[in-house]
Amino acid sequence: MVRRIAPSLLAANFAALASEVESVEQAGADILHIDVMDGQFVPNITMGTNVVSALRSYTSSELDVHLMVERPDRFIEAFCEAGADCISVHAEASPHLHRTLQLIKEKKVKAGVALNPATPIEVIKHVIDDIDFLLIMTVNPGFGGQSFIPQMIHKIKEARELLNAFGKEIDIEVDGGINMETIEACEEAGATLFVAGSAVFNEKDRAFAINQLKGI
Ligand SMILES: O=C(CO)[C@H](O)[C@H](O)COP(=O)(O)O
């Protein structure tokens, strides 16, 4: 199966966001990954609902919003209204994860749980029927361009085994340090959706970069 690639706009040139989006769409991007950071949950501040709504009126691509924010409940409605198609929230950032997921699902938006590298996979066990996808961070969240953490391969395998045991055929999205050196091992371990920032946006020929990542 051809791998699905979600370019992370964090690595785009923000001064030319519309043309950056167009360039990766033309190059074969499957989904657009939008990293929202609050300067609290992670030590960086990026974009908010205004960027999502601006992109929503610009593109029909699926918008995959990754909320790296404390107490994400406060922002779910606003991101849904802005036009997110998928929203992932960090298990570590939400004291009432089940409630947070319900808030997303009530809006008919796909709900995902994101896990930091050190967070055990078991935290999704009791919300497993409430998620549409799982996002495994393969770097510590906050910045693009970091190196893939090799121990995450085993974690992806464990996650796929857990999902299989519950009969859940959902995407495992991997995020951080995904490139030609790491993507195959992630896929073999059970990942199905691949976020790539630097490996796409730092390349001049983005179609070539995306095709290589897809393995075509
Ligand atoms: O969520 C993120 C950082 O928190 C980014 O999406 C991720 O790091 C992708 O960037 P790169 O492919 O350059 O590692």
The ligand as a MOL file (V3000), in Angstrom:
LIG
                    3D

  0  0  0     0  0            999 V3000
M  V30 BEGIN CTAB
M  V30 COUNTS 14 13 0 0 0
M  V30 BEGIN ATOM
M  V30 1 O 4.9500 18.0800 15.9610 0
M  V30 2 C 6.0190 18.4370 15.5910 0
M  V30 3 C 6.9900 18.9660 16.5550 0
M  V30 4 O 6.3900 19.0040 17.7920 0
M  V30 5 C 6.3440 18.3980 14.1040 0
M  V30 6 O 5.2020 18.0370 13.3780 0
M  V30 7 C 7.3950 17.4150 13.8030 0
M  V30 8 O 8.5430 17.6080 14.5590 0
M  V30 9 C 7.6730 17.3550 12.3070 0
M  V30 10 O 8.8250 17.9790 11.9540 0
M  V30 11 P 10.0810 17.1810 11.3650 0
M  V30 12 O 9.5470 16.2590 10.3060 0
M  V30 13 O 10.9540 18.2630 10.8530 0
M  V30 14 O 10.6580 16.3930 12.5250 0
M  V30 END ATOM
M  V30 BEGIN BOND
M  V30 1 2 1 2
M  V30 2 1 2 3
M  V30 3 1 2 5
M  V30 4 1 3 4
M  V30 5 1 5 6
M  V30 6 1 5 7
M  V30 7 1 7 8
M  V30 8 1 7 9
M  V30 9 1 9 10
M  V30 10 1 10 11
M  V30 11 2 11 12
M  V30 12 1 11 13
M  V30 13 1 11 14
M  V30 END BOND
M  V30 END CTAB
M  END
